[in-house]
Amino acid sequence: MDSKLLARVGAAVFVGLAVAMTLVQMREEPATRAGPVPIAWVPDGDPLPLQIKACAEMGELALSSPDCRAAWAEKRRRFLGVDHPEAYSGLADPALSDAPDLVVPTPVGEQRGED
């Protein structure tokens, strides 16, 4: 058998399979779409989820909003399970201010001051 004839037969078989698979796909019923996406549960009477959502929609302006910063702090406090809000503020901790100052080494070029 000639190699050209074998290549033509192989190509014809491939095209025939592709057409057959396309026809089978077209005869199938389209899959039904799922209903609307369920909304996550929001507890009644708690304004925090609505405030977080509003801050998310504000974009970069939310970074300078004290209301958004307070809402995010409350969200972190709830997520981390801290019982009182003062426990999360690490900047106001007096133990951190008692830490010794770090010694900053002088650059190599400034060490030769005697020359």
Secondary structure as a PSIPRED ss2 file (coil, helix, strand):
# PSIPRED VFORMAT (PSIPRED V4.0)

   1 M C   1.000  0.000  0.000
   2 D C   1.000  0.000  0.000
   3 S H   0.000  1.000  0.000
   4 K H   0.000  1.000  0.000
   5 L H   0.000  1.000  0.000
   6 L H   0.000  1.000  0.000
   7 A H   0.000  1.000  0.000
   8 R H   0.000  1.000  0.000
   9 V H   0.000  1.000  0.000
  10 G H   0.000  1.000  0.000
  11 A H   0.000  1.000  0.000
  12 A H   0.000  1.000  0.000
  13 V H   0.000  1.000  0.000
  14 F H   0.000  1.000  0.000
  15 V H   0.000  1.000  0.000
  16 G H   0.000  1.000  0.000
  17 L H   0.000  1.000  0.000
  18 A H   0.000  1.000  0.000
  19 V H   0.000  1.000  0.000
  20 A H   0.000  1.000  0.000
  21 M H   0.000  1.000  0.000
  22 T H   0.000  1.000  0.000
  23 L H   0.000  1.000  0.000
  24 V H   0.000  1.000  0.000
  25 Q H   0.000  1.000  0.000
  26 M H   0.000  1.000  0.000
  27 R H   0.000  1.000  0.000
  28 E C   1.000  0.000  0.000
  29 E C   1.000  0.000  0.000
  30 P C   1.000  0.000  0.000
  31 A C   1.000  0.000  0.000
  32 T C   1.000  0.000  0.000
  33 R C   1.000  0.000  0.000
  34 A C   1.000  0.000  0.000
  35 G C   1.000  0.000  0.000
  36 P C   1.000  0.000  0.000
  37 V C   1.000  0.000  0.000
  38 P C   1.000  0.000  0.000
  39 I C   1.000  0.000  0.000
  40 A C   1.000  0.000  0.000
  41 W C   1.000  0.000  0.000
  42 V C   1.000  0.000  0.000
  43 P C   1.000  0.000  0.000
  44 D C   1.000  0.000  0.000
  45 G C   1.000  0.000  0.000
  46 D C   1.000  0.000  0.000
  47 P C   1.000  0.000  0.000
  48 L H   0.000  1.000  0.000
  49 P H   0.000  1.000  0.000
  50 L H   0.000  1.000  0.000
  51 Q H   0.000  1.000  0.000
  52 I H   0.000  1.000  0.000
  53 K H   0.000  1.000  0.000
  54 A H   0.000  1.000  0.000
  55 C H   0.000  1.000  0.000
  56 A H   0.000  1.000  0.000
  57 E H   0.000  1.000  0.000
  58 M H   0.000  1.000  0.000
  59 G H   0.000  1.000  0.000
  60 E H   0.000  1.000  0.000
  61 L H   0.000  1.000  0.000
  62 A H   0.000  1.000  0.000
  63 L H   0.000  1.000  0.000
  64 S H   0.000  1.000  0.000
  65 S C   1.000  0.000  0.000
  66 P H   0.000  1.000  0.000
  67 D H   0.000  1.000  0.000
  68 C H   0.000  1.000  0.000
  69 R H   0.000  1.000  0.000
  70 A H   0.000  1.000  0.000
  71 A H   0.000  1.000  0.000
  72 W H   0.000  1.000  0.000
  73 A H   0.000  1.000  0.000
  74 E H   0.000  1.000  0.000
  75 K H   0.000  1.000  0.000
  76 R H   0.000  1.000  0.000
  77 R H   0.000  1.000  0.000
  78 R H   0.000  1.000  0.000
  79 F H   0.000  1.000  0.000
  80 L H   0.000  1.000  0.000
  81 G C   1.000  0.000  0.000
  82 V C   1.000  0.000  0.000
  83 D C   1.000  0.000  0.000
  84 H C   1.000  0.000  0.000
  85 P H   0.000  1.000  0.000
  86 E H   0.000  1.000  0.000
  87 A H   0.000  1.000  0.000
  88 Y C   1.000  0.000  0.000
  89 S C   1.000  0.000  0.000
  90 G C   1.000  0.000  0.000
  91 L C   1.000  0.000  0.000
  92 A C   1.000  0.000  0.000
  93 D C   1.000  0.000  0.000
  94 P H   0.000  1.000  0.000
  95 A H   0.000  1.000  0.000
  96 L H   0.000  1.000  0.000
  97 S H   0.000  1.000  0.000
  98 D C   1.000  0.000  0.000
  99 A C   1.000  0.000  0.000
 100 P C   1.000  0.000  0.000
 101 D C   1.000  0.000  0.000
 102 L C   1.000  0.000  0.000
 103 V C   1.000  0.000  0.000
 104 V C   1.000  0.000  0.000
 105 P C   1.000  0.000  0.000
 106 T C   1.000  0.000  0.000
 107 P C   1.000  0.000  0.000
 108 V H   0.000  1.000  0.000
 109 G H   0.000  1.000  0.000
 110 E H   0.000  1.000  0.000
 111 Q C   1.000  0.000  0.000
 112 R C   1.000  0.000  0.000
 113 G C   1.000  0.000  0.000
 114 E C   1.000  0.000  0.000
 115 D C   1.000  0.000  0.000
